[in-house]
Amino acid sequence: MSSPPRPTDDERPRRAARGRSALGAGDRSDPRRLLIVSAIIWAIATAHGNHATASKGRTGVLVSLGAAVLAGAGVTWMNWLLNLGQQL
């Protein structure tokens, strides 16, 4: 009896690498989820007086907002450059 054929790279399911953060690897890949989870952690930790965890939640919120601003600015800048190139 022969073994079944092995799946090719295109047929294998994609799995995110496991991270060591409290939010997990899947949360780091989705900025919206990171923002929501960080805001929830920040609110709950602040309400319970856990200042170290509240600081980490606040950092997550600020980093995800900064990434969103940079991504939006990058798209705007690229569109401006494309429009400038068409005018030349």
N, C-alpha and C positions, 0 to 999 in steps of 0.2 A: 504494500500500500504506500502510496506517495502522500506527502503532506500537501495541504492546500497551498495555492500560490500566495506569496507575501504581497501585501498591498504596496502600491507605489507611493511616492511622496505626495502625489496629488490626491490619493485616496485616503491617506491617513488624516485623522481629525487633528486640528490644530489645538494645542494645549498651551496655556500661558505658563511661563516659568514661575515656580513658587518663590515668593519673596518672603522676607523675614519681618516685614512691617506688620503693624496691628491691623492695617486696612486690607492686606492681602494683595496679591499680584493683579487680580482682576480689577480691583478698584483703582490701581494706579494707571491702568490703560484707558479708563473712561473718566475724563475730567469732570463731567457733570456729577457722576456718582461720588467722586472724591470730594467735590464741593459739598454735596448734601450730607455725606457721612461725616465729614470734618465739622460741618456746622452743628450737626446733632451731637457729636462728641464734645464740642466746645460748650454747647448749651448745658448738657447734662453735667459735665465735669465742673463747670462754674457754679451750677445750682447746688452741687454737693460739696463744694469747697475743695475740690482736687485741682490745685493750681498747676501742677506739672502736666497733667493730662489736658487741662484747658489750654495750656500754652501750645501743646502739640496740635490740638484741634484748630486753634487760631492760626498756627503756622500753615496747616493744610488748607485752610480757607484762603489765606493770603497767597499761597503758592498757586493754587488752582485759578484764582482770579487773575493773578499776574500772567499765567500761561494763556488764559483766554484773551487777555488784552494784547499780548504779544502775537498770538495767532491771528486775531482780527486786524492788528496793525500790519502784519506781514501780507495779508491778502490785499488790504487797501494800498499798501506801497507797491505791490506787484501790479495791481490794476493801473495805478498812476504811471508806472514805468512803461507798461504796454501802451497806454494812451499817448504818452510822450513819444514813444518810438514810432507810432503811426503818424504823428504830426511831422516827423523829420523827412 
